Amino acid sequence: MEVLIYGLFNSVALGLMALGFALVYGISRLPNFAHGALYVVCGFITWSFLRTVGLNYVLSILLAMFITGLVGSLIYRFILIRVRGMAISEIIASYAIGVAILEGFRWWGFKGTSYTLPPFVEGTAFIAGVPIDMHRILVVLIGAAVVGLLWLFTHHTRIGLALQGMAQDERAALMLGIDSDFMAVVAMAFGSTLAGMSAVLLLPLGNIVVEAGYNVLVLAIAVCIVGGLGSWFGAVLAAFIIGFAQILTVVYLGSHFQMVVALLAIIMTLILRPSGLFGRQKELEERV
């Protein structure tokens, strides 16, 4: 039961970390390697509003998510738009932005255990005799709600349908008058907001540290590669596969092997099925 319960929470956490990355790539085919940095940015802004400015916790979270989404859209509008379509340049530019942000925080002295966010709900519940804190339960419920709301948004709103059209066939969407760059800005804003939302949900379980940005980026990439780049459903399924694999690794080998599981998942997927579970990239025999 411990494996099932904590495996479920870990899977939802991975899904939340990767959802923004998958959304941006699925719509604009842009690998946002600044994803982890935006995760830390939202956590830091929330902490600043809460501890320094003294705002209400909910208001601090909403403002931080809005600012993070705005930062993401500005990153695309003024930097990434200039290298869009050049795959290597996209990766280098977005990763350079992410490293600059994270190492800027480190240079600024943003380190230690003093930067923490309070949990949404205090207390511990017992599920089938297994103790689990109420905040983790709330994360699972919110994660499920986010996936459902995202599906409704992409299938029943004008902007959501335009984003879905860009993800399915960009050339056809352009012929129908959909602005590719505008949709990419919207996707980057949504993806950055989702990264920020995952930060405010998960960071209360630990400290706000620079290293979290690098870890989140690696985990998001692992989930998206295993699920298939460009597939949101594949990302959710891959989050459960990697999430339970990590919990089993913790039980039988130790917690310091968790990141190894994610890296092995990337390597094995690229060797055995480069397109991932539901990816649209061509397999080797198709390309040859």
C-alpha positions, 0 to 999 in steps of 0.5 A, a space after each residue: 500500500 505504501 508503494 501504491 499511495 506514494 507511487 500515485 503521489 510521485 506520478 502526479 508530481 512528475 506529471 505536474 512538472 512535465 505538463 508545461 514542457 509537453 504543452 509548449 513542445 506539443 504546440 510550437 515544437 519548441 523545447 523549453 529548456 528554461 522550464 526548470 528555471 521558471 519553476 524556481 522563479 515562481 517559487 521565489 516570487 511566491 516566497 518574496 510576496 509572502 515573506 517580504 511584502 506580506 501579502 496573503 498566501 493565495 494572492 501571492 501564489 496567483 501573482 507569482 503564477 501570472 508573473 511567471 507566465 508573463 516572463 515565459 511569454 517575454 522569453 519567447 517574444 524577445 529571444 526564442 522567436 529569433 531562433 525558432 525552427 533551428 533545433 540546436 539553437 532553440 535548445 542552446 538559447 533556452 538552456 542558456 536562459 535557464 542557467 543564467 536565471 538559476 546561477 543568478 539566484 545562486 550568485 545572489 545568495 539564494 541558497 540554504 534552508 530558510 526559503 520555504 513555503 508553508 503547506 496548504 493544509 496541515 495534518 496527516 491522514 491514514 489511508 489503508 493504514 499508511 500515513 500521508 500528509 494532507 498536502 500530498 493528498 491535495 496535490 493529487 486532487 489538484 493535479 487530477 483537476 488540472 488535467 481535466 480542466 486542461 482537456 476542457 480548455 483545449 477542446 471547448 474554447 476558441 484559443 484552446 482549439 487554435 492551440 490544438 490545431 497548431 499541435 496537429 498540423 501547423 501548416 493547415 492552421 496557418 492556412 486557416 489564419 491562425 498566427 503561429 507566433 502568437 500561438 507560440 507566445 500563448 503556449 509559452 505563457 501557459 507552459 510557464 504558468 503550469 511550471 509555476 503552478 507545479 512549483 507552488 504545489 510541490 515546493 511546500 514539501 521541501 526547500 526552494 533551492 537552485 538545484 530544484 530547477 535542474 532536477 525538474 528540467 531533467 524529470 520533465 524531459 524524461 517524462 516527455 521523451 518516454 511518453 513521446 514528444 508532443 503527446 500530452 496523454 503520453 506524458 501523463 502515462 509516462 509520469 505514472 511509469 517513471 513515478 512508480 519505478 522511482 518509488 520501487 527503486 527507493 524501496 529496494 535500492 535507496 532514495 539516491 537512485 531516483 534520478 538514475 531511474 529518470 536518466 535510464 528511462 531516457 536512454 532506454 527509450 531513445 535506444 528501443 523506441 526513439 519516438 516514445 510511447 505516443 510520439 510522432 517522430 519518425 522511427 529509424 527504419 522510416 527515415 531510412 
